[in-house]
Amino acid sequence: MTGIHLTRYLVEQEQQGLLSTPALRLLLETVADACKRIGHLVNQGELGGALGSNQTENVQGEVQKKLDVIANDIMLEAHRWGGYLSGLASEEMEQVQAIDAGATHGEYLLLFDPLDGSSNIDVNVTVGTIFSVLRIAAGSPASEAAFLQAGTRQVAAGYALYGPQTMLVLSLGHGVVGFTLDRNTGTWTLTQASMHIPEQTREFAINMSNQRHWEEPVQRYVAELLAGKSGSRGTDFNMRWIASMVADVHRILTRGGIFMYPRDAREPGKAGKLRLMYEANPMSFLVEQAGGAATNGHQRILDIEPAQLHERVAVFLGSRHEVERVTGYHAS
Ligand code: P6P
């Protein structure tokens, strides 16, 4: 199986009845092509003149990097003419964008974070594009309400990773596969036929500088990890924090681990930092498809019924036994 390119993989999935429609295949190929172009600009760095920040903020109140806006525009432009999408939603756009596909009414909605981890872009640390695909009922308007579907309704999700290798990691709901961009031919080549997260791990990812702001269950869980062999866990743990969700999640999909971004006391009104619809949901879909688990500390992230397009959520995802443990502490 490995060595085939993305188009053949999607056609074979369609022939096996594992990819519902040709429109979805076209949508995913268009996303992959847009990611290839975003990755090229990221890889150009200073040579592309696209580093640094705009004098603008996004809907999250975060300063926009030039590449945030360029990546968003690339994704929008790529999908304007396909006829398979009814609308798009992005971390970088306050409102959803309906697509007038003329006679054809697109049966899908695309949600994406065009450049996750972009605060790392100027220091040459791995960043990526995260995407999620939902269905829309025939004839329904692509209003914000149409996007507000629980993560279990995703028909596909994935991310592109712009790191030492440029990769595309994807799930159609039947496991997780990884493609590596062959720069000699420009093709996405299947290199991981089935990605799986070990149930056990000794590696955790969290921004320790926020420790004093965490709720008690997280304080307890992380203190046990830090106590290592001399504590109740009886073994030592390792820590990694790249501050780029796509990179941290890719490490977990590759070798296991637990990723945590809990809510904290700094902004009690906020459920967390990460966004549900285009960060937590697609990543939780991938993690569960790879045998892991993903909760907000209280419930399965994919079961959360969204109330707002840009709502935030606490995230605990990765190796199932660790996610279940820290979630259990929230219940006790
Ligand atoms: P902090 C990037 O801005 C991001 O949204 C995620 O990719 C990443 O996991 C997190 O924020 C990093 O947050 O507070 O450690 O900078």
py3Dmol code that shows the C-alpha trace and the ligand (Angstrom):
import py3Dmol

protein = """\
ATOM      1  CA  MET A   1       0.000   0.000   0.000  1.00  0.00           C
ATOM      2  CA  THR A   2       2.728   2.505   0.909  1.00  0.00           C
ATOM      3  CA  GLY A   3       4.256   4.310  -2.055  1.00  0.00           C
ATOM      4  CA  ILE A   4       0.972   5.078  -3.782  1.00  0.00           C
ATOM      5  CA  HIS A   5      -0.013   8.713  -4.265  1.00  0.00           C
ATOM      6  CA  LEU A   6      -2.968  10.499  -2.747  1.00  0.00           C
ATOM      7  CA  THR A   7      -5.256  10.358  -5.785  1.00  0.00           C
ATOM      8  CA  ARG A   8      -4.893   6.581  -6.124  1.00  0.00           C
ATOM      9  CA  TYR A   9      -5.459   6.149  -2.379  1.00  0.00           C
ATOM     10  CA  LEU A  10      -8.681   8.188  -2.507  1.00  0.00           C
ATOM     11  CA  VAL A  11      -9.919   6.384  -5.644  1.00  0.00           C
ATOM     12  CA  GLU A  12      -9.281   3.010  -3.989  1.00  0.00           C
ATOM     13  CA  GLN A  13     -11.117   4.160  -0.855  1.00  0.00           C
ATOM     14  CA  GLU A  14     -14.038   5.245  -3.052  1.00  0.00           C
ATOM     15  CA  GLN A  15     -14.015   1.894  -4.901  1.00  0.00           C
ATOM     16  CA  GLN A  16     -14.122   0.099  -1.530  1.00  0.00           C
ATOM     17  CA  GLY A  17     -17.081   2.232  -0.464  1.00  0.00           C
ATOM     18  CA  LEU A  18     -14.969   3.926   2.222  1.00  0.00           C
ATOM     19  CA  LEU A  19     -15.175   7.388   0.669  1.00  0.00           C
ATOM     20  CA  SER A  20     -18.742   8.461   0.137  1.00  0.00           C
ATOM     21  CA  THR A  21     -18.692  10.573  -3.027  1.00  0.00           C
ATOM     22  CA  PRO A  22     -16.473  11.805  -5.895  1.00  0.00           C
ATOM     23  CA  ALA A  23     -17.165  15.317  -4.568  1.00  0.00           C
ATOM     24  CA  LEU A  24     -15.456  14.435  -1.278  1.00  0.00           C
ATOM     25  CA  ARG A  25     -12.478  13.016  -3.187  1.00  0.00           C
ATOM     26  CA  LEU A  26     -12.223  16.256  -5.209  1.00  0.00           C
ATOM     27  CA  LEU A  27     -12.537  18.308  -2.016  1.00  0.00           C
ATOM     28  CA  LEU A  28      -9.714  16.432  -0.286  1.00  0.00           C
ATOM     29  CA  GLU A  29      -7.451  16.640  -3.336  1.00  0.00           C
ATOM     30  CA  THR A  30      -8.090  20.398  -3.473  1.00  0.00           C
ATOM     31  CA  VAL A  31      -7.252  20.766   0.235  1.00  0.00           C
ATOM     32  CA  ALA A  32      -4.051  18.766  -0.316  1.00  0.00           C
ATOM     33  CA  ASP A  33      -3.088  20.937  -3.280  1.00  0.00           C
ATOM     34  CA  ALA A  34      -3.688  24.129  -1.285  1.00  0.00           C
ATOM     35  CA  CYS A  35      -1.571  22.728   1.570  1.00  0.00           C
ATOM     36  CA  LYS A  36       1.230  21.998  -0.924  1.00  0.00           C
ATOM     37  CA  ARG A  37       1.190  25.658  -1.923  1.00  0.00           C
ATOM     38  CA  ILE A  38       1.044  26.878   1.684  1.00  0.00           C
ATOM     39  CA  GLY A  39       3.920  24.546   2.531  1.00  0.00           C
ATOM     40  CA  HIS A  40       6.000  25.971  -0.317  1.00  0.00           C
ATOM     41  CA  LEU A  41       5.555  29.519   1.040  1.00  0.00           C
ATOM     42  CA  VAL A  42       6.361  28.381   4.593  1.00  0.00           C
ATOM     43  CA  ASN A  43       9.459  26.633   3.273  1.00  0.00           C
ATOM     44  CA  GLN A  44      10.546  29.792   1.405  1.00  0.00           C
ATOM     45  CA  GLY A  45      10.746  31.682   4.728  1.00  0.00           C
ATOM     46  CA  GLU A  46      12.425  35.065   4.413  1.00  0.00           C
ATOM     47  CA  LEU A  47      13.050  34.416   0.725  1.00  0.00           C
ATOM     48  CA  GLY A  48       9.309  34.532   0.159  1.00  0.00           C
ATOM     49  CA  GLY A  49       9.014  37.863   1.940  1.00  0.00           C
ATOM     50  CA  ALA A  50       6.065  36.521   3.909  1.00  0.00           C
ATOM     51  CA  LEU A  51       7.479  36.339   7.423  1.00  0.00           C
ATOM     52  CA  GLY A  52       6.581  38.736  10.196  1.00  0.00           C
ATOM     53  CA  SER A  53       3.242  40.118  11.341  1.00  0.00           C
ATOM     54  CA  ASN A  54       0.481  42.203   9.867  1.00  0.00           C
ATOM     55  CA  GLN A  55      -0.810  45.168  11.826  1.00  0.00           C
ATOM     56  CA  THR A  56      -4.094  43.251  12.192  1.00  0.00           C
ATOM     57  CA  GLU A  57      -5.722  40.915  14.703  1.00  0.00           C
ATOM     58  CA  ASN A  58      -7.905  37.892  13.960  1.00  0.00           C
ATOM     59  CA  VAL A  59     -11.236  37.093  15.548  1.00  0.00           C
ATOM     60  CA  GLN A  60      -9.369  35.542  18.450  1.00  0.00           C
ATOM     61  CA  GLY A  61      -7.684  38.874  19.181  1.00  0.00           C
ATOM     62  CA  GLU A  62      -4.326  37.407  18.115  1.00  0.00           C
ATOM     63  CA  VAL A  63      -1.876  39.368  15.952  1.00  0.00           C
ATOM     64  CA  GLN A  64      -2.032  37.911  12.455  1.00  0.00           C
ATOM     65  CA  LYS A  65       1.169  36.763  10.826  1.00  0.00           C
ATOM     66  CA  LYS A  66       1.433  37.644   7.153  1.00  0.00           C
ATOM     67  CA  LEU A  67       1.407  33.923   6.380  1.00  0.00           C
ATOM     68  CA  ASP A  68      -1.816  33.420   8.404  1.00  0.00           C
ATOM     69  CA  VAL A  69      -3.628  35.689   5.958  1.00  0.00           C
ATOM     70  CA  ILE A  70      -1.850  34.352   2.844  1.00  0.00           C
ATOM     71  CA  ALA A  71      -2.570  30.745   3.838  1.00  0.00           C
ATOM     72  CA  ASN A  72      -6.204  31.599   4.473  1.00  0.00           C
ATOM     73  CA  ASP A  73      -6.510  33.248   1.053  1.00  0.00           C
ATOM     74  CA  ILE A  74      -4.902  30.232  -0.662  1.00  0.00           C
ATOM     75  CA  MET A  75      -7.451  27.888   0.931  1.00  0.00           C
ATOM     76  CA  LEU A  76     -10.370  30.173   0.043  1.00  0.00           C
ATOM     77  CA  GLU A  77      -9.271  30.630  -3.583  1.00  0.00           C
ATOM     78  CA  ALA A  78      -8.657  26.904  -4.068  1.00  0.00           C
ATOM     79  CA  HIS A  79     -12.247  26.076  -3.201  1.00  0.00           C
ATOM     80  CA  ARG A  80     -14.120  28.884  -4.892  1.00  0.00           C
ATOM     81  CA  TRP A  81     -14.918  27.017  -8.091  1.00  0.00           C
ATOM     82  CA  GLY A  82     -15.242  23.363  -7.181  1.00  0.00           C
ATOM     83  CA  GLY A  83     -18.986  23.118  -6.735  1.00  0.00           C
ATOM     84  CA  TYR A  84     -18.580  20.570  -3.923  1.00  0.00           C
ATOM     85  CA  LEU A  85     -18.452  23.067  -1.050  1.00  0.00           C
ATOM     86  CA  SER A  86     -21.312  25.184   0.207  1.00  0.00           C
ATOM     87  CA  GLY A  87     -19.196  27.139   2.627  1.00  0.00           C
ATOM     88  CA  LEU A  88     -15.955  27.578   4.529  1.00  0.00           C
ATOM     89  CA  ALA A  89     -15.094  28.655   8.076  1.00  0.00           C
ATOM     90  CA  SER A  90     -11.644  29.628   9.299  1.00  0.00           C
ATOM     91  CA  GLU A  91      -9.881  30.697  12.466  1.00  0.00           C
ATOM     92  CA  GLU A  92      -8.889  33.817  10.514  1.00  0.00           C
ATOM     93  CA  MET A  93     -12.426  34.836   9.497  1.00  0.00           C
ATOM     94  CA  GLU A  94     -15.078  36.088  11.921  1.00  0.00           C
ATOM     95  CA  GLN A  95     -17.945  35.029   9.662  1.00  0.00           C
ATOM     96  CA  VAL A  96     -18.437  31.862   7.640  1.00  0.00           C
ATOM     97  CA  GLN A  97     -18.089  32.253   3.886  1.00  0.00           C
ATOM     98  CA  ALA A  98     -20.838  30.797   1.721  1.00  0.00           C
ATOM     99  CA  ILE A  99     -19.850  29.683  -1.779  1.00  0.00           C
ATOM    100  CA  ASP A 100     -22.215  30.340  -4.646  1.00  0.00           C
ATOM    101  CA  ALA A 101     -21.562  27.190  -6.643  1.00  0.00           C
ATOM    102  CA  GLY A 102     -24.130  28.201  -9.217  1.00  0.00           C
ATOM    103  CA  ALA A 103     -26.413  25.348 -10.239  1.00  0.00           C
ATOM    104  CA  THR A 104     -24.673  22.738  -8.151  1.00  0.00           C
ATOM    105  CA  HIS A 105     -25.175  22.926  -4.412  1.00  0.00           C
ATOM    106  CA  GLY A 106     -22.086  21.777  -2.609  1.00  0.00           C
ATOM    107  CA  GLU A 107     -22.788  18.975  -0.147  1.00  0.00           C
ATOM    108  CA  TYR A 108     -19.835  19.737   2.159  1.00  0.00           C
ATOM    109  CA  LEU A 109     -18.575  22.379   4.549  1.00  0.00           C
ATOM    110  CA  LEU A 110     -14.866  22.950   5.186  1.00  0.00           C
ATOM    111  CA  LEU A 111     -13.498  24.310   8.466  1.00  0.00           C
ATOM    112  CA  PHE A 112      -9.800  25.031   8.830  1.00  0.00           C
ATOM    113  CA  ASP A 113      -7.007  26.665  10.765  1.00  0.00           C
ATOM    114  CA  PRO A 114      -4.833  27.794   7.850  1.00  0.00           C
ATOM    115  CA  LEU A 115      -1.591  28.067   9.805  1.00  0.00           C
ATOM    116  CA  ASP A 116      -1.672  26.560  13.288  1.00  0.00           C
ATOM    117  CA  GLY A 117       1.274  27.437  15.506  1.00  0.00           C
ATOM    118  CA  SER A 118       2.074  30.480  13.407  1.00  0.00           C
ATOM    119  CA  SER A 119       3.755  32.186  16.380  1.00  0.00           C
ATOM    120  CA  ASN A 120       6.564  29.704  15.624  1.00  0.00           C
ATOM    121  CA  ILE A 121       6.879  30.635  11.966  1.00  0.00           C
ATOM    122  CA  ASP A 122       9.458  33.391  12.458  1.00  0.00           C
ATOM    123  CA  VAL A 123      11.730  31.052  14.434  1.00  0.00           C
ATOM    124  CA  ASN A 124      11.528  28.199  11.897  1.00  0.00           C
ATOM    125  CA  VAL A 125       9.632  25.738  14.085  1.00  0.00           C
ATOM    126  CA  THR A 126       7.118  23.282  12.574  1.00  0.00           C
ATOM    127  CA  VAL A 127       3.638  24.672  11.819  1.00  0.00           C
ATOM    128  CA  GLY A 128       0.671  23.248   9.931  1.00  0.00           C
ATOM    129  CA  THR A 129      -2.818  23.489   8.473  1.00  0.00           C
ATOM    130  CA  ILE A 130      -5.714  21.712  10.214  1.00  0.00           C
ATOM    131  CA  PHE A 131      -8.965  20.877   8.385  1.00  0.00           C
ATOM    132  CA  SER A 132     -12.345  19.328   9.103  1.00  0.00           C
ATOM    133  CA  VAL A 133     -15.130  18.320   6.674  1.00  0.00           C
ATOM    134  CA  LEU A 134     -18.831  18.279   7.537  1.00  0.00           C
ATOM    135  CA  ARG A 135     -21.895  17.577   5.395  1.00  0.00           C
ATOM    136  CA  ILE A 136     -24.664  20.070   4.706  1.00  0.00           C
ATOM    137  CA  ALA A 137     -28.193  19.048   3.781  1.00  0.00           C
ATOM    138  CA  ALA A 138     -29.064  19.611   0.131  1.00  0.00           C
ATOM    139  CA  GLY A 139     -30.573  23.062  -0.367  1.00  0.00           C
ATOM    140  CA  SER A 140     -29.646  24.299   3.119  1.00  0.00           C
ATOM    141  CA  PRO A 141     -27.978  27.735   3.321  1.00  0.00           C
ATOM    142  CA  ALA A 142     -24.349  27.691   4.502  1.00  0.00           C
ATOM    143  CA  SER A 143     -25.172  29.820   7.537  1.00  0.00           C
ATOM    144  CA  GLU A 144     -23.143  29.689  10.748  1.00  0.00           C
ATOM    145  CA  ALA A 145     -25.813  27.418  12.188  1.00  0.00           C
ATOM    146  CA  ALA A 146     -25.105  24.826   9.452  1.00  0.00           C
ATOM    147  CA  PHE A 147     -21.510  24.561  10.701  1.00  0.00           C
ATOM    148  CA  LEU A 148     -22.473  23.991  14.344  1.00  0.00           C
ATOM    149  CA  GLN A 149     -22.313  20.185  14.265  1.00  0.00           C
ATOM    150  CA  ALA A 150     -20.732  17.886  16.853  1.00  0.00           C
ATOM    151  CA  GLY A 151     -17.341  16.419  15.962  1.00  0.00           C
ATOM    152  CA  THR A 152     -18.880  12.970  15.501  1.00  0.00           C
ATOM    153  CA  ARG A 153     -20.499  14.374  12.325  1.00  0.00           C
ATOM    154  CA  GLN A 154     -17.131  14.904  10.585  1.00  0.00           C
ATOM    155  CA  VAL A 155     -16.781  12.879   7.363  1.00  0.00           C
ATOM    156  CA  ALA A 156     -13.029  13.558   7.134  1.00  0.00           C
ATOM    157  CA  ALA A 157     -10.335  15.442   9.030  1.00  0.00           C
ATOM    158  CA  GLY A 158      -6.610  15.924   8.806  1.00  0.00           C
ATOM    159  CA  TYR A 159      -3.655  18.222   8.887  1.00  0.00           C
ATOM    160  CA  ALA A 160      -0.664  19.208   6.795  1.00  0.00           C
ATOM    161  CA  LEU A 161       2.624  19.448   8.691  1.00  0.00           C
ATOM    162  CA  TYR A 162       5.303  21.842   7.441  1.00  0.00           C
ATOM    163  CA  GLY A 163       8.354  20.429   9.202  1.00  0.00           C
ATOM    164  CA  PRO A 164      11.559  18.575   8.260  1.00  0.00           C
ATOM    165  CA  GLN A 165       9.209  16.643   5.998  1.00  0.00           C
ATOM    166  CA  THR A 166       6.022  18.109   4.579  1.00  0.00           C
ATOM    167  CA  MET A 167       3.295  15.628   5.467  1.00  0.00           C
ATOM    168  CA  LEU A 168      -0.445  15.196   5.087  1.00  0.00           C
ATOM    169  CA  VAL A 169      -2.186  13.112   7.773  1.00  0.00           C
ATOM    170  CA  LEU A 170      -5.784  12.150   7.008  1.00  0.00           C
ATOM    171  CA  SER A 171      -8.705  10.103   8.238  1.00  0.00           C
ATOM    172  CA  LEU A 172     -11.934   9.270   6.399  1.00  0.00           C
ATOM    173  CA  GLY A 173     -13.258   7.476   9.472  1.00  0.00           C
ATOM    174  CA  HIS A 174     -11.469   4.177   8.766  1.00  0.00           C
ATOM    175  CA  GLY A 175      -8.103   4.663  10.482  1.00  0.00           C
ATOM    176  CA  VAL A 176      -5.356   7.256   9.952  1.00  0.00           C
ATOM    177  CA  VAL A 177      -2.901   7.447   7.054  1.00  0.00           C
ATOM    178  CA  GLY A 178       0.146   9.637   6.428  1.00  0.00           C
ATOM    179  CA  PHE A 179       1.504  11.002   3.142  1.00  0.00           C
ATOM    180  CA  THR A 180       4.918  12.591   2.617  1.00  0.00           C
ATOM    181  CA  LEU A 181       5.367  15.245  -0.066  1.00  0.00           C
ATOM    182  CA  ASP A 182       7.858  14.005  -2.644  1.00  0.00           C
ATOM    183  CA  ARG A 183       9.468  17.279  -3.664  1.00  0.00           C
ATOM    184  CA  ASN A 184      11.006  15.652  -6.748  1.00  0.00           C
ATOM    185  CA  THR A 185       7.611  14.866  -8.246  1.00  0.00           C
ATOM    186  CA  GLY A 186       5.300  17.130  -6.212  1.00  0.00           C
ATOM    187  CA  THR A 187       3.148  14.148  -5.203  1.00  0.00           C
ATOM    188  CA  TRP A 188       1.740  13.229  -1.798  1.00  0.00           C
ATOM    189  CA  THR A 189       3.100   9.694  -1.357  1.00  0.00           C
ATOM    190  CA  LEU A 190       1.611   7.258   1.157  1.00  0.00           C
ATOM    191  CA  THR A 191       4.271   6.544   3.776  1.00  0.00           C
ATOM    192  CA  GLN A 192       2.189   5.534   6.855  1.00  0.00           C
ATOM    193  CA  ALA A 193      -0.546   3.045   5.953  1.00  0.00           C
ATOM    194  CA  SER A 194      -1.980   2.921   9.482  1.00  0.00           C
ATOM    195  CA  MET A 195      -1.036   5.287  12.318  1.00  0.00           C
ATOM    196  CA  HIS A 196      -1.720   4.015  15.850  1.00  0.00           C
ATOM    197  CA  ILE A 197      -1.365   5.609  19.310  1.00  0.00           C
ATOM    198  CA  PRO A 198      -0.052   3.213  22.014  1.00  0.00           C
ATOM    199  CA  GLU A 199      -2.445   3.053  24.974  1.00  0.00           C
ATOM    200  CA  GLN A 200       0.424   3.591  27.421  1.00  0.00           C
ATOM    201  CA  THR A 201       2.937   6.413  27.354  1.00  0.00           C
ATOM    202  CA  ARG A 202       5.662   8.060  29.414  1.00  0.00           C
ATOM    203  CA  GLU A 203       5.598  11.385  27.578  1.00  0.00           C
ATOM    204  CA  PHE A 204       3.366  14.376  28.267  1.00  0.00           C
ATOM    205  CA  ALA A 205       2.901  17.747  26.602  1.00  0.00           C
ATOM    206  CA  ILE A 206       1.671  20.821  28.461  1.00  0.00           C
ATOM    207  CA  ASN A 207       2.772  24.453  28.867  1.00  0.00           C
ATOM    208  CA  MET A 208       4.176  24.221  32.402  1.00  0.00           C
ATOM    209  CA  SER A 209       4.399  28.015  32.748  1.00  0.00           C
ATOM    210  CA  ASN A 210       0.615  28.020  33.319  1.00  0.00           C
ATOM    211  CA  GLN A 211       0.780  25.553  36.227  1.00  0.00           C
ATOM    212  CA  ARG A 212      -0.376  27.986  38.931  1.00  0.00           C
ATOM    213  CA  HIS A 213      -3.565  28.652  36.929  1.00  0.00           C
ATOM    214  CA  TRP A 214      -4.703  25.028  36.500  1.00  0.00           C
ATOM    215  CA  GLU A 215      -7.666  23.396  38.229  1.00  0.00           C
ATOM    216  CA  GLU A 216      -6.952  20.822  40.973  1.00  0.00           C
ATOM    217  CA  PRO A 217      -7.388  17.613  38.883  1.00  0.00           C
ATOM    218  CA  VAL A 218      -4.730  18.810  36.430  1.00  0.00           C
ATOM    219  CA  GLN A 219      -2.443  19.911  39.261  1.00  0.00           C
ATOM    220  CA  ARG A 220      -2.762  16.420  40.773  1.00  0.00           C
ATOM    221  CA  TYR A 221      -2.233  14.567  37.490  1.00  0.00           C
ATOM    222  CA  VAL A 222       0.841  16.572  36.416  1.00  0.00           C
ATOM    223  CA  ALA A 223       2.357  16.457  39.934  1.00  0.00           C
ATOM    224  CA  GLU A 224       2.223  12.639  39.750  1.00  0.00           C
ATOM    225  CA  LEU A 225       3.991  12.700  36.375  1.00  0.00           C
ATOM    226  CA  LEU A 226       6.699  15.024  37.745  1.00  0.00           C
ATOM    227  CA  ALA A 227       7.159  12.823  40.847  1.00  0.00           C
ATOM    228  CA  GLY A 228       8.240  10.013  38.522  1.00  0.00           C
ATOM    229  CA  LYS A 229       9.699   6.825  40.058  1.00  0.00           C
ATOM    230  CA  SER A 230       9.494   8.209  43.596  1.00  0.00           C
ATOM    231  CA  GLY A 231       5.783   8.972  43.267  1.00  0.00           C
ATOM    232  CA  SER A 232       2.533   7.019  42.934  1.00  0.00           C
ATOM    233  CA  ARG A 233       3.110   6.332  39.218  1.00  0.00           C
ATOM    234  CA  GLY A 234       6.351   4.475  40.002  1.00  0.00           C
ATOM    235  CA  THR A 235       7.979   5.473  36.727  1.00  0.00           C
ATOM    236  CA  ASP A 236       9.686   8.504  35.227  1.00  0.00           C
ATOM    237  CA  PHE A 237       8.017  10.600  32.507  1.00  0.00           C
ATOM    238  CA  ASN A 238       9.413  12.858  29.789  1.00  0.00           C
ATOM    239  CA  MET A 239       7.988  16.214  28.650  1.00  0.00           C
ATOM    240  CA  ARG A 240       7.768  17.863  25.233  1.00  0.00           C
ATOM    241  CA  TRP A 241       6.013  21.155  24.350  1.00  0.00           C
ATOM    242  CA  ILE A 242       6.427  22.549  20.816  1.00  0.00           C
ATOM    243  CA  ALA A 243       3.606  25.109  21.189  1.00  0.00           C
ATOM    244  CA  SER A 244       2.365  24.056  17.761  1.00  0.00           C
ATOM    245  CA  MET A 245      -0.603  21.710  18.174  1.00  0.00           C
ATOM    246  CA  VAL A 246      -0.073  20.019  14.795  1.00  0.00           C
ATOM    247  CA  ALA A 247       3.529  19.149  15.728  1.00  0.00           C
ATOM    248  CA  ASP A 248       2.651  17.922  19.228  1.00  0.00           C
ATOM    249  CA  VAL A 249      -0.276  15.854  17.927  1.00  0.00           C
ATOM    250  CA  HIS A 250       1.855  14.385  15.122  1.00  0.00           C
ATOM    251  CA  ARG A 251       4.428  13.235  17.680  1.00  0.00           C
ATOM    252  CA  ILE A 252       1.624  11.580  19.658  1.00  0.00           C
ATOM    253  CA  LEU A 253       0.171   9.896  16.553  1.00  0.00           C
ATOM    254  CA  THR A 254       3.683   8.650  15.805  1.00  0.00           C
ATOM    255  CA  ARG A 255       4.929   7.449  19.228  1.00  0.00           C
ATOM    256  CA  GLY A 256       2.189   8.072  21.799  1.00  0.00           C
ATOM    257  CA  GLY A 257       1.866  10.649  24.582  1.00  0.00           C
ATOM    258  CA  ILE A 258      -0.721  12.907  26.146  1.00  0.00           C
ATOM    259  CA  PHE A 259      -1.324  16.517  25.030  1.00  0.00           C
ATOM    260  CA  MET A 260      -3.042  18.884  27.452  1.00  0.00           C
ATOM    261  CA  TYR A 261      -4.275  22.455  27.151  1.00  0.00           C
ATOM    262  CA  PRO A 262      -6.543  22.792  30.192  1.00  0.00           C
ATOM    263  CA  ARG A 263      -8.745  25.709  31.054  1.00  0.00           C
ATOM    264  CA  ASP A 264      -7.144  27.954  33.612  1.00  0.00           C
ATOM    265  CA  ALA A 265      -8.006  30.637  36.135  1.00  0.00           C
ATOM    266  CA  ARG A 266      -6.676  33.533  34.042  1.00  0.00           C
ATOM    267  CA  GLU A 267      -9.883  33.711  32.000  1.00  0.00           C
ATOM    268  CA  PRO A 268     -12.582  31.799  33.929  1.00  0.00           C
ATOM    269  CA  GLY A 269     -15.161  32.628  31.265  1.00  0.00           C
ATOM    270  CA  LYS A 270     -13.151  30.763  28.627  1.00  0.00           C
ATOM    271  CA  ALA A 271     -13.437  26.967  28.439  1.00  0.00           C
ATOM    272  CA  GLY A 272      -9.830  26.802  27.224  1.00  0.00           C
ATOM    273  CA  LYS A 273      -7.441  28.291  24.677  1.00  0.00           C
ATOM    274  CA  LEU A 274      -7.890  25.938  21.718  1.00  0.00           C
ATOM    275  CA  ARG A 275     -10.798  26.208  19.299  1.00  0.00           C
ATOM    276  CA  LEU A 276     -13.320  23.401  19.132  1.00  0.00           C
ATOM    277  CA  MET A 277     -14.466  23.446  15.505  1.00  0.00           C
ATOM    278  CA  TYR A 278     -11.166  23.636  13.595  1.00  0.00           C
ATOM    279  CA  GLU A 279      -8.522  22.498  16.089  1.00  0.00           C
ATOM    280  CA  ALA A 280      -9.912  20.184  18.788  1.00  0.00           C
ATOM    281  CA  ASN A 281     -12.559  18.397  16.692  1.00  0.00           C
ATOM    282  CA  PRO A 282     -10.357  17.419  13.732  1.00  0.00           C
ATOM    283  CA  MET A 283      -7.468  16.437  16.012  1.00  0.00           C
ATOM    284  CA  SER A 284      -9.808  14.441  18.288  1.00  0.00           C
ATOM    285  CA  PHE A 285     -11.234  12.653  15.233  1.00  0.00           C
ATOM    286  CA  LEU A 286      -7.724  11.642  14.137  1.00  0.00           C
ATOM    287  CA  VAL A 287      -6.671  10.626  17.667  1.00  0.00           C
ATOM    288  CA  GLU A 288      -9.728   8.411  18.200  1.00  0.00           C
ATOM    289  CA  GLN A 289      -9.307   6.873  14.735  1.00  0.00           C
ATOM    290  CA  ALA A 290      -5.733   6.005  15.787  1.00  0.00           C
ATOM    291  CA  GLY A 291      -6.924   4.272  18.976  1.00  0.00           C
ATOM    292  CA  GLY A 292      -6.468   7.198  21.360  1.00  0.00           C
ATOM    293  CA  ALA A 293      -8.935   9.286  23.368  1.00  0.00           C
ATOM    294  CA  ALA A 294      -9.829  12.990  23.548  1.00  0.00           C
ATOM    295  CA  THR A 295     -11.840  14.779  26.239  1.00  0.00           C
ATOM    296  CA  ASN A 296     -12.314  18.262  27.643  1.00  0.00           C
ATOM    297  CA  GLY A 297     -11.718  16.794  31.114  1.00  0.00           C
ATOM    298  CA  HIS A 298     -15.378  15.937  31.502  1.00  0.00           C
ATOM    299  CA  GLN A 299     -16.693  14.524  28.232  1.00  0.00           C
ATOM    300  CA  ARG A 300     -15.607  13.224  24.838  1.00  0.00           C
ATOM    301  CA  ILE A 301     -14.704  16.242  22.704  1.00  0.00           C
ATOM    302  CA  LEU A 302     -16.428  14.789  19.640  1.00  0.00           C
ATOM    303  CA  ASP A 303     -19.743  14.690  21.541  1.00  0.00           C
ATOM    304  CA  ILE A 304     -19.712  18.416  22.372  1.00  0.00           C
ATOM    305  CA  GLU A 305     -22.622  20.221  20.720  1.00  0.00           C
ATOM    306  CA  PRO A 306     -21.112  23.559  19.581  1.00  0.00           C
ATOM    307  CA  ALA A 307     -22.908  26.800  20.449  1.00  0.00           C
ATOM    308  CA  GLN A 308     -20.586  29.199  18.615  1.00  0.00           C
ATOM    309  CA  LEU A 309     -18.311  28.896  15.593  1.00  0.00           C
ATOM    310  CA  HIS A 310     -15.172  30.073  17.398  1.00  0.00           C
ATOM    311  CA  GLU A 311     -15.846  28.570  20.788  1.00  0.00           C
ATOM    312  CA  ARG A 312     -12.911  27.303  22.788  1.00  0.00           C
ATOM    313  CA  VAL A 313     -12.433  24.053  24.675  1.00  0.00           C
ATOM    314  CA  ALA A 314     -10.059  22.416  27.126  1.00  0.00           C
ATOM    315  CA  VAL A 315      -8.158  19.549  25.494  1.00  0.00           C
ATOM    316  CA  PHE A 316      -6.749  16.286  26.876  1.00  0.00           C
ATOM    317  CA  LEU A 317      -5.880  13.920  24.025  1.00  0.00           C
ATOM    318  CA  GLY A 318      -3.583  11.039  23.171  1.00  0.00           C
ATOM    319  CA  SER A 319      -2.768   7.672  24.770  1.00  0.00           C
ATOM    320  CA  ARG A 320      -6.067   6.304  25.999  1.00  0.00           C
ATOM    321  CA  HIS A 321      -5.006   5.178  29.498  1.00  0.00           C
ATOM    322  CA  GLU A 322      -3.547   8.605  30.374  1.00  0.00           C
ATOM    323  CA  VAL A 323      -6.511  10.561  28.999  1.00  0.00           C
ATOM    324  CA  GLU A 324      -8.878   8.309  30.965  1.00  0.00           C
ATOM    325  CA  ARG A 325      -6.811   8.811  34.139  1.00  0.00           C
ATOM    326  CA  VAL A 326      -6.754  12.636  34.029  1.00  0.00           C
ATOM    327  CA  THR A 327     -10.431  12.714  32.993  1.00  0.00           C
ATOM    328  CA  GLY A 328     -11.237  10.436  35.928  1.00  0.00           C
ATOM    329  CA  TYR A 329      -9.549  12.904  38.292  1.00  0.00           C
ATOM    330  CA  HIS A 330     -12.006  15.563  37.092  1.00  0.00           C
ATOM    331  CA  ALA A 331     -14.893  13.299  38.084  1.00  0.00           C
ATOM    332  CA  SER A 332     -13.624  12.494  41.583  1.00  0.00           C
TER     333      SER A 332
END
"""
ligand_1 = """\
16
P6P
P 0.945 28.510 24.244
C -0.762 27.880 18.672
O -0.963 29.263 18.891
C -1.794 27.150 19.505
O -3.073 27.513 19.111
C -1.575 25.648 19.386
O -1.076 25.278 18.144
C -0.589 25.356 20.503
O -0.711 24.036 21.018
C -0.943 26.389 21.569
O -1.597 27.469 20.903
C 0.290 26.917 22.271
O -0.148 27.791 23.291
O 0.085 29.199 25.292
O 1.817 27.420 24.836
O 1.718 29.453 23.370
"""
view = py3Dmol.view(width=600, height=400)
view.addModel(protein, "pdb")
view.setStyle({"model": 0}, {"cartoon": {"style": "trace"}})
view.addModel(ligand_1, "xyz")
view.setStyle({"model": 1}, {"stick": {}})
view.zoomTo()
view.show()
